């Protein structure tokens, strides 16, 4: 009994490991802000935005590979120099919608689709609302949602409350319920399960701490727990493992932040997390790959930094939808054990971690339906294994060495 209790305490300790930030390779083509960003599979993508040196919008487009921590330039965004866009991904395609060029005061209602396999852009059915910039967007299931934002001289300087849903399969838009807040812009959004969340809005100059939830099943909005710290706009937001994350941003007058917060939709509560260990910033680009969040660009003087966010402990890491069952026999083991997989693995990696979360073994390029694991130099005790395929976590569990 004492032995089992000791293992349980060790397991709980590992699962409560603090969240942290890791500086990754800087963006190689200059500092900027208000760029767009999304992820497809195991890669992240950023493009456009305001160039620090010229203060003009640009249209270059880049791919980030977290496996090698490297950047590669891709086909330029064909919509011209643009910033203040909405961007998201659905399945294997990325989308950039609305926005504005610094060259003029006309906002856009274009929708562009990016195919990473062909490295090509295709113009799709335009956003049906007034042309705008500084709108928000989120994904629920296979639909993209876009709304709010800031108009131009031909529409509205005060902001919008309308919202629309984009269907990738039919290449069409439908009107959905308007958000019940005042007309707003410069907000951010994230989605959890069948709901989208909008917060961090500017209400024509004043900042709002409201959090609004959209239920796609009922096509309705409801107010949730207000953000508990200083109200702000131009923040960063994303979701990992059914939790929302929000932080940084601007309260006006170049008063920027570097704090970071977690929203739990089940308990409707906010929890402060580890702040970004760098300068304060707003107008960032952000995306999620697997169980990691990424923040790039932004700040009062712009920057080219890329930061990777790892949530709290092993217990919050999501497993990819591509289900994998594993049998380990024998377990416990003294010399060797074999891992049996429920399907064929391709280019998989097995990592062994000790009770402190430190990697003590890595096995790459695992193929097929079984793998023989040798004890090697492992001491007796409890270990944890992680299996990733093409950079995405697909399975995790415990090993016991006698």
Secondary structure, 3 states (H helix, E strand, C coil): CHHHHHHHHHHHHHHCCCCEEEEECCCCCCCEECCEEEEECCEEEEECCEECCCCCECCCEEEEECCCCEEEEECCCCCCCCECCEEEEECCEEEEECCECCCCCCEECCEEEEECCCCEEEECCCCCCCCEECCEEEEECCEEEEECCECCCCCCCCCECCEEEEECCCCEEEEECCCCCCCEECCEEEEECCEEEEECCEECCEECCCEEEEECCCCEEEEECCCCCCCCECCEEEEECCEEEEECCECCCCCEECCEEEEECCCCEEEEECCCCCCCECCCEEEEECCEEEEECCCCCCECCEEEEECCCHHHCCCCCCCCCEEEECCCECCEEEEEEEEEEEEEEEEEECCCCCEEEEEEEEEEEEEEEECCCCCCEEEEEEEEECCEEEEEEEEEEC
